[in-house]
């Protein structure tokens, strides 16, 4: 071995020793927080330095949705700076069907289902680290619709599996299993977006934090740090010792699938005793059956009428005024929401498909609401056959119409964005990473940070 290679090898050994000894100063005598690797040593000692496998930790998340459970194994790499959060990366991801809510009153089926997911997790976490690797199961939409008794029983059965060391070798705590509220889901997505943008790693002002708009099948969420004092809907998030006061609201039954049911309900009210109605938010040639809240079934066929569609959606989404809106201002109905002025937002998930299909997203991912409204009106006048000919999948033609009309009204009439706003980016990704509530939850759980709701 040459003298040069000996020096490099010795340098890396010394760097590793410096890491394990958690020195309190760097090579210039500046303080370094214990537990963080000093990048200055790597630069001097040469390539190949950095946290070793021994320094890496892991976390396991079961994202329990309405139709499936997504297993995600995260690897946590210590930060090279005392002023930064660790780096979280998904090293394994797999989807398991159906959702956990399918196993209400089926303990044996649930055990078998969870065991198969646990087996996959065990294959992707080093065996010598499994007992120190925390495991979490957070349920979202599907379990929110269960009765209180069914939900409690199901959560208890999940906990029994997780605390059984013969089935799960991972570090289990009772608080690691539960049902997230829509607001908690929104908060975690906010954490994820700002984590991916590096916001928490610098002492940046609150005004540089981005907000997040989410659209799922059953609900939609809005989360941001307001400029003005908060009167309701506040969550406090503490990251690296700094507390952020967030406004968050989740509108259950205002997601992609649910808004279609709202439209059907209004059509039924406007056409009493009729079981076959024309739906202006659907394209001519399309037909759909829905079950109303009263249990009756309604058959709808498309009439391709964007003006009537806008009228129905505005009825659903308009804010209350006067004494019905306290505190002010209001968003949907009497729900309080502070102003969104000059705040940058990321609109994710269901907010991306229709705008992309209707060519309303700029090259820099900015959502152009005026273009979306114009192109949606044009698309909504098509027949289903014309929509398919234009390259839109048959089963998405009417959905594209509905969402193309829904999004501009929600953002301008309800959330009070200006029609010409340039403050909304329509994308579910930042770089190569997804803006995902699961990432935000793990940032909080695996790095010792905190989320809590503030009651007023």
Secondary structure, 3 states (H helix, E strand, C coil): CCHHHHHHHHHHHHHHHHHHHCCCECCCCCECCCCCCCHHHHHHHCCCCCCCHHHCEEEEEEEECCCCEEEEEEEEECCCCCCCCCEEEEEEEEEECCCHHHHCCCHHHHHHHHHHHHHHHHCCCCHHHHHHCEEEEEECHHHHCCCHHHHHHHHHHHHHHHCCCCCCCCECCHHHEEECCHHHHHHHHHHHHHHHCCHHHCCCCHHHCCEEEEECCCEEEEEECCCCCCCCCEEEEEECCEEEEEEEEEEECCCHHHHHHHHHHHHHHHCCCCCEEEECCCCECCEEEEECCCCCEEEEEECCCHHHHHHHHHHHHCECCHHHCCCCCECCECCECCCCCCCCEEECHHHCHHHHHCCCECCCCEECHHHHHHHHHHHHCCEHHHHHHCCCCHHHHHHHHHHHHHHHHHHHHHCCCCCCCCCEEECCEECCEECCHHHHHHHHHHCCCEEEECCC
